[in-house]
Every structure is written in C-alpha cells, then in structure tokens.
Amino acid sequence: MRGHIVKRYGSSYTIVLNLGIDPATGKRKQQWIAVKGTKKDAEKRLAELLHQIDTGTFVKPDRISVAEYLQRWLQEYAKPNLSPRTVEGYEYIIRYHIIPTIGKLLLTQLRPEHLQRYYSEKLVTFKANGKGYISGQSVRHHHMLLHKALATAVKWGLVSRNVADGVDIPSAHRTEMQIWDESEVTRFLETSKDNPYHSLFYLDLFTGLRRSELLALRWSDIDFFYGQVSVSRGLHQLKDGTYIFREPKSTRSRRTIALPPTAILVLKEWRTRKEAEALLTGKPVNDSDLVFSTIEGKPLRPDTISRAWQAAAGRAGIKVIRFHDARHTHASLMLKQGIHPKIVQERLGHSTIAVTLDTYSHVSPGLQEAAAKKFDDLIKLGHNNEAYEGVR
C-alpha cells in the first residue's frame, strides 16, 4: 500500500505515505502528514500527494523552504483561484520582499517572531534608506498574503498551525480623503468640455463608478429608455500590458444605477461622436463595443485616464484630487443632500451599509445637525421656537 489514512481525535486525520526502503538502514521510510477536516478531505489530499510522488514533485514537509513553498503556492493555489491582478501583486511581494528576507527559512521552522521582525523591518528600514516608505497598510497586505498562504499550508498538512495568527500587525492609517464641493465640480466640468475624456469624467462624477467599471462599460450596459447603467464587470491592465475583464468580487458590486437626465444627454452626444468616428474606420458601433475606447475600439489605459483627470483639474484651477476621489465626491455630495445612506451604498456597490457610513463618516456631523433640526421641526411644542431663538 502506497499510503493510507489514520483517524485521529476530533475532525483530524493523518496520512501515512510509504516512501520505499532507505538504502542506508534497510528500514521502510514513511511520511506522516496531518489533515484537518473530513475523511473526504483526507482522501483528496492523499490522492494529491500520490500524484506528486508519481510526477516527482513531492517534497517532504520538513525540508521545504518558505521560498519554495510560496512559489508552489502561487502555482497550485493562487493562479487557479485568484484573479490575475491579485496574483500579479502577490508575485511581486513574494519575489521582492518576502523571499529576500525570510525565504531561506524552512517552512516548519517559521515562527511568529520571524514574521513580527519582518513587519517591523519593513516599516523602519525602507523609510531610513530612502527606498520608499512601506506604510502600515502595505505591511497589512503582506500579512494577509502570508496568512492566506500559511492557512493553505495547514490544509495541505505541511505545518500544524498558522504562525501568522500569533503576530501583531501595524494599524492602517487611512489616506485622507480629498473631495470637491459643488462649485469645484461645476468648474471642472465646464473647463473640461473640450477634453476628449469629458464624457467619461462626467459619468464618473454623476455615478460614482470605479475606474475599472467605467472602462469596462459596453453600450449594451446603457439603457437610454429607462435611464440606467448596469455594472457587471471591471477592466484591469496587468504589468505586461495585457487587459483583462473580470466580474465583481461581490454580488453588491453587480448593480444597476439610475442616471440623471444630463448624464443621459452627455452619453447620447458621446454615442453620436463615436458613430461619426466609426465612419472613418468603416466599423459601425455595436452594442458589444466599449463605451469608452480608442478610435480603433481598444480599451483605454487606466493610468492615461488618471493622468488626464489630474491635468484637467490643474487647468481648471481647482485642487487636484485622484480620479478615485471623484467616487468619494459623488457619495459625499449625495449624503450632504440628505440622500439615504442605503441608496448611496447601492450606487457605490459597497458590501454593507456599514462600509458606506464608515467611509464617509466625515459627512456625519452635518447629517447629525440636519437630522436634529428636522426632528425639532416635526415635533411642534410651544417652547421649541423660543428655546431655539435663545441658543441661536
């Protein structure tokens, strides 16, 4: 028998692999690997290990290094289960940060103190030597990667516990949000009318869509009759220049948003312009075509849009904010108008209303004062007006 399963206490099993006879001692070699879960999970893991032995890719858990394991994890877990953009980011962190620091350690020898020291050095060393500051939020991304990878190592029976559970990670300092007020939005749109991306900028400010969502819109996603736009995917560009379309991470991000009349008019004018361009290329505009694209119909580069946005803001003579801050501007202005946070959550595609309220807590003071005044106006008591006059 090449391998068998032994039931242990609780919901855990041990896989016993028979690795042949040791020529030096003449004794049978065995490898014991713990598996948490059901017997079916253990049987599946046994089949995987036997396949690795057959293909020559099996490595004893006590001899695999952190670097070897993470590279294997990227190939066998990350690439089949995560988005290409996420895998690309993980590959960068693993290659340029984790492997040079703790990659030589054996996976079974990795301890919480190794990770704690790694996080601390990333926060201090990079700031001191001028290579760029690694923020607490960035270190948290490193921790999430390691925690996910080590959780897989536990499932695979390579380690008995996830050492990332025993580490204190730095707190994340949220980047200060920059938004425009009504007058700045008006000035920006008026001064950018001749900008080739004016329609895209307009739709962004009036819907709060993410950049990836805007660039992935097709004409079939625009309903001119009912005045709606459907969001069902995003466009991302990888470092090698490849464009990928992917569905939203959550069901909340897949949504339908009502468009104001002016935005519908802007989109109709944009459609007319695209049809005029199509006469030059000889390719008619189809519903499957991208709303915002090059004249050849190819996707726009996300970074190009962000640079054009900031340049347009500079020409308008207003404070320059990130393209993503247009989304924050849309939400903040709606909340200040008294729009219910639930509606704002649905327009932005947040997973819960708590995310919306937490993200835009800076708007809360004004909302609180308005709510208190409205309740005062609703409940008419004789001393209300007199009391208000006294404290005004």
Secondary structure in CASP SS format (residue, H / E / C, confidence):
PFRMAT SS
TARGET T0000
AUTHOR 0000-0000-0000
METHOD secondary structure of the structure
MODEL  1
M C 1.00
R C 1.00
G E 1.00
H E 1.00
I E 1.00
V E 1.00
K E 1.00
R C 1.00
Y C 1.00
G C 1.00
S C 1.00
S E 1.00
Y E 1.00
T E 1.00
I E 1.00
V E 1.00
L E 1.00
N E 1.00
L E 1.00
G E 1.00
I E 1.00
D C 1.00
P C 1.00
A C 1.00
T C 1.00
G C 1.00
K C 1.00
R E 1.00
K E 1.00
Q E 1.00
Q E 1.00
W E 1.00
I E 1.00
A E 1.00
V E 1.00
K E 1.00
G C 1.00
T C 1.00
K H 1.00
K H 1.00
D H 1.00
A H 1.00
E H 1.00
K H 1.00
R H 1.00
L H 1.00
A H 1.00
E H 1.00
L H 1.00
L H 1.00
H H 1.00
Q H 1.00
I H 1.00
D H 1.00
T H 1.00
G C 1.00
T C 1.00
F C 1.00
V C 1.00
K C 1.00
P H 1.00
D H 1.00
R H 1.00
I C 1.00
S E 1.00
V H 1.00
A H 1.00
E H 1.00
Y H 1.00
L H 1.00
Q H 1.00
R H 1.00
W H 1.00
L H 1.00
Q H 1.00
E H 1.00
Y H 1.00
A H 1.00
K H 1.00
P H 1.00
N H 1.00
L C 1.00
S C 1.00
P H 1.00
R H 1.00
T H 1.00
V H 1.00
E H 1.00
G H 1.00
Y H 1.00
E H 1.00
Y H 1.00
I H 1.00
I H 1.00
R H 1.00
Y H 1.00
H H 1.00
I H 1.00
I H 1.00
P H 1.00
T H 1.00
I H 1.00
G C 1.00
K C 1.00
L C 1.00
L E 1.00
L H 1.00
T H 1.00
Q H 1.00
L C 1.00
R C 1.00
P H 1.00
E H 1.00
H H 1.00
L H 1.00
Q H 1.00
R H 1.00
Y H 1.00
Y H 1.00
S H 1.00
E H 1.00
K H 1.00
L H 1.00
V H 1.00
T H 1.00
F H 1.00
K H 1.00
A H 1.00
N C 1.00
G C 1.00
K C 1.00
G C 1.00
Y C 1.00
I C 1.00
S C 1.00
G H 1.00
Q H 1.00
S H 1.00
V H 1.00
R H 1.00
H H 1.00
H H 1.00
H H 1.00
M H 1.00
L H 1.00
L H 1.00
H H 1.00
K H 1.00
A H 1.00
L H 1.00
A H 1.00
T H 1.00
A H 1.00
V H 1.00
K H 1.00
W C 1.00
G C 1.00
L C 1.00
V C 1.00
S C 1.00
R C 1.00
N C 1.00
V H 1.00
A H 1.00
D H 1.00
G H 1.00
V C 1.00
D C 1.00
I C 1.00
P C 1.00
S C 1.00
A C 1.00
H C 1.00
R C 1.00
T C 1.00
E C 1.00
M C 1.00
Q C 1.00
I C 1.00
W C 1.00
D C 1.00
E H 1.00
S H 1.00
E H 1.00
V H 1.00
T H 1.00
R H 1.00
F H 1.00
L H 1.00
E H 1.00
T H 1.00
S C 1.00
K C 1.00
D C 1.00
N C 1.00
P C 1.00
Y C 1.00
H H 1.00
S H 1.00
L H 1.00
F H 1.00
Y H 1.00
L H 1.00
D H 1.00
L H 1.00
F H 1.00
T H 1.00
G C 1.00
L C 1.00
R C 1.00
R H 1.00
S H 1.00
E H 1.00
L H 1.00
L H 1.00
A C 1.00
L C 1.00
R E 1.00
W H 1.00
S H 1.00
D H 1.00
I E 1.00
D E 1.00
F C 1.00
F C 1.00
Y C 1.00
G C 1.00
Q E 1.00
V E 1.00
S E 1.00
V E 1.00
S C 1.00
R C 1.00
G E 1.00
L E 1.00
H E 1.00
Q E 1.00
L C 1.00
K C 1.00
D C 1.00
G C 1.00
T C 1.00
Y E 1.00
I E 1.00
F E 1.00
R E 1.00
E C 1.00
P C 1.00
K C 1.00
S C 1.00
T H 1.00
R H 1.00
S H 1.00
R C 1.00
R E 1.00
T E 1.00
I E 1.00
A E 1.00
L C 1.00
P C 1.00
P H 1.00
T H 1.00
A H 1.00
I H 1.00
L H 1.00
V H 1.00
L H 1.00
K H 1.00
E H 1.00
W H 1.00
R H 1.00
T H 1.00
R H 1.00
K H 1.00
E H 1.00
A H 1.00
E H 1.00
A H 1.00
L H 1.00
L H 1.00
T H 1.00
G C 1.00
K C 1.00
P C 1.00
V C 1.00
N C 1.00
D C 1.00
S C 1.00
D C 1.00
L E 1.00
V C 1.00
F C 1.00
S E 1.00
T C 1.00
I C 1.00
E C 1.00
G C 1.00
K C 1.00
P E 1.00
L C 1.00
R C 1.00
P H 1.00
D H 1.00
T H 1.00
I H 1.00
S H 1.00
R H 1.00
A H 1.00
W H 1.00
Q H 1.00
A H 1.00
A H 1.00
A H 1.00
G H 1.00
R H 1.00
A H 1.00
G C 1.00
I C 1.00
K C 1.00
V C 1.00
I C 1.00
R C 1.00
F C 1.00
H C 1.00
D H 1.00
A H 1.00
R H 1.00
H H 1.00
T H 1.00
H H 1.00
A H 1.00
S H 1.00
L H 1.00
M H 1.00
L H 1.00
K H 1.00
Q C 1.00
G C 1.00
I C 1.00
H C 1.00
P H 1.00
K H 1.00
I H 1.00
V H 1.00
Q H 1.00
E H 1.00
R H 1.00
L H 1.00
G C 1.00
H C 1.00
S C 1.00
T C 1.00
I H 1.00
A H 1.00
V H 1.00
T H 1.00
L H 1.00
D H 1.00
T H 1.00
Y C 1.00
S H 1.00
H H 1.00
V H 1.00
S H 1.00
P H 1.00
G H 1.00
L H 1.00
Q H 1.00
E H 1.00
A H 1.00
A H 1.00
A H 1.00
K H 1.00
K H 1.00
F H 1.00
D H 1.00
D H 1.00
L H 1.00
I C 1.00
K C 1.00
L C 1.00
G C 1.00
H C 1.00
N H 1.00
N H 1.00
E H 1.00
A H 1.00
Y H 1.00
E H 1.00
G H 1.00
V H 1.00
R C 1.00
END
